[in-house]
Amino acid sequence: MQRYWVVGGEYRDTKFTKPLHGAEEWIGPFDSYQDAKAEWSRRAWRTVDDAHTRYRIESQDPDAPPPCTD
């Protein structure tokens, strides 16, 4: 069963590669994409005027092997 997370927060610049406060915020897990999207929408609209804040939806399949780090 796939799970979903809302990931993001405030970043140092609009490249969105370095979080301002050390680490990205992970919200979840959510059992459905629709639930994750509702949370993403709530956070995205709350910060719509902040150019350095961004959220995205990440999925995780607990049955899949971990990604290769080579």
Steps between C-alpha positions, in 0.01 A plus 500: 500500500642831395524785751531870433681786673480877463857630500634854501521817698694824475817501289803730475419595139265416215715209382337310791810287570602619849238530775526815708472320835725198440262233371183470298178436687339159433126488571324165496483224408167507319335183372360665187623752249177698549570543873858610429380740233250656741781564752733624225230740379435633850871572557564632149211748516600611850845596367403608146656846542835369629731441203745297712246246628412191302329166561481185289353150530736202527388139479649197669432136423600301811524181292754649259873455559690808617640720222856434388749748639791414269 
